[in-house]
Every structure is written in structure tokens, then in C-alpha cells.
Amino acid sequence: MHFTLKQLQAFVSVATHGSTVAASRELHVSQPAVSSALSELESHLGAKLFDRWKKRIVLNDRGRALIPMARLLLANARDLETLFSDRRSRLGGVLRLGASMTLASYI
């Protein structure tokens, strides 16, 4: 199974807002990009997650089963990103360099 966090993010956003247009605004991507992400996710999972009628998109039973797991995965990904971004910002200290007199005179 090879799905991406971006696909899960698009899925959760569409499920929350009820439209690919609103999800595209929230995610700052085009509406076709959101639709494509949903299609790819459904293809990878081998299941439809939404029922589509005319221009409406409604979460179905499989989508409702996936939503809590998708939210948990996205929350864990955010926590992981925060953990490592905090460590990057905490790196610091004193850097001491040494050189031989010959090299120091030359530079």
C-alpha cells in the first residue's frame, strides 16, 4: 500500500468541508490536484471513500471508517515534524576552531 500524507490530507479536508473546491482553498492547491489525490488514494486502497451525485461528494461507510485513522496519521506526522524542527532550533553553542601557526599566518 503506497499512499501519501498529501493524499490523506486532501481526503480529510474534503471530508471536513464537503467539497473539493473548499479543500483546495484550505490546502492552497488547485481543485484538480485535490480530485487527483482523492482518486489516487481510492485507487491505492481499492475502495471508494465518497459517494458522488452530480456535483455533490458525500463520505460513505468506508470513508467514515478511514477518517479517524487518517486524522491520527496526520497528527503523528505533525508531531514528528515538530519534534525535529524543535531540535534544529535548539542546536547552538560555542564553536572553537584551531589551526597551526603556518596556516593561521597564511590566512
Disulfide bonds with the S-S distance in Angstrom:
none
